[in-house]
Amino acid sequence: MRLKLHSGLAVITVAVAVLIAGQSTAQANPWGDIDCNQFPEHAQCQTGVGAPGGPSWVVSPSGDVVCHNDSGEVVECYIEGQGWIGADGCRYFFNGSDDPPAGSGPGGWYVRQCSEVAGGGVVWLDDADAPGPGWLAQIAVSRLTLPPPVLELSPPASAPQLVMLPTWLWVAPHWWQTTRSASASVPGITVVAVATPTEVEWVTGDGASYDCGAGTPYTAADDPLQPSPDCGHTYTRTGVFALAGTVTWQVSWSGGGASGTVGPLFSATSQSVEVVESLSRNTGRL
């Protein structure tokens, strides 16, 4: 457990999303768009970048992935032996990764084929920009539903906390132990994204915060005068404080012969706690 003073609550945001037909967007990368109505906090939605002339693929309200070629015709997003549709409506297929350009990161050479001769040829694309399973991963990640954590404490939030008496903090085990997943598919390929909670930042409302794991639930066998072994706080003054918990999610994806990670992503919740004086510290705890 690490103590930090005056730590700000993490902003709840999802780093990738898809274009929902009929909604305003801002350009995020060559292969997709951020839905700024759904994720207004995203950095791409804060910069004032205008919407592109038109994406090559959209996700309809029914959840279907729809792709268009550079002539605007609806086409398959992926065709075996003919590659993936990119945001420009051209098809790209992998052509090896030997002899990368100077200064480039991990990536590969792709053959670019358009309905018009102009603009074709072989181009180098970084892995983060290349069409393929990672393109579906963006959609799968955007479909993840990351619920706010179920916060527990002892004494319980329904009862006052006591000055100078340790408060135990933890996330409900049934919530912590459940991963969340979502998928995206085109004919022949499905990519699955899985989110796993890994850490909680507790902001106690009185100027301190803690980074913990799930925390340890308090039981009737525990000594109420002893602090939590891994995640807790002792209030030193009375008042009503906003106790907040922000969960960090690590997200991995796999499918189509590839895998990777994105994020981290976050979800958070808060609640008020009252802290009072006690005439005796020999108080039973629930």
Secondary structure as UniProt FT lines:
FT   STRAND          2..5
FT   TURN            21..22
FT   STRAND          25..29
FT   TURN            30..31
FT   STRAND          32..35
FT   TURN            36..38
FT   TURN            40..41
FT   HELIX           43..45
FT   STRAND          57..59
FT   TURN            61..62
FT   STRAND          65..68
FT   TURN            70..71
FT   STRAND          74..75
FT   STRAND          78..79
FT   TURN            80..82
FT   STRAND          83..85
FT   TURN            87..88
FT   STRAND          91..94
FT   TURN            102..103
FT   STRAND          107..113
FT   TURN            118..119
FT   STRAND          121..126
FT   TURN            127..129
FT   HELIX           133..142
FT   STRAND          151..154
FT   TURN            157..158
FT   STRAND          161..162
FT   TURN            163..164
FT   STRAND          167..171
FT   HELIX           173..176
FT   STRAND          180..186
FT   TURN            187..188
FT   STRAND          189..203
FT   STRAND          208..212
FT   TURN            220..221
FT   TURN            224..225
FT   STRAND          232..233
FT   STRAND          239..255
FT   TURN            256..257
FT   STRAND          258..276
//
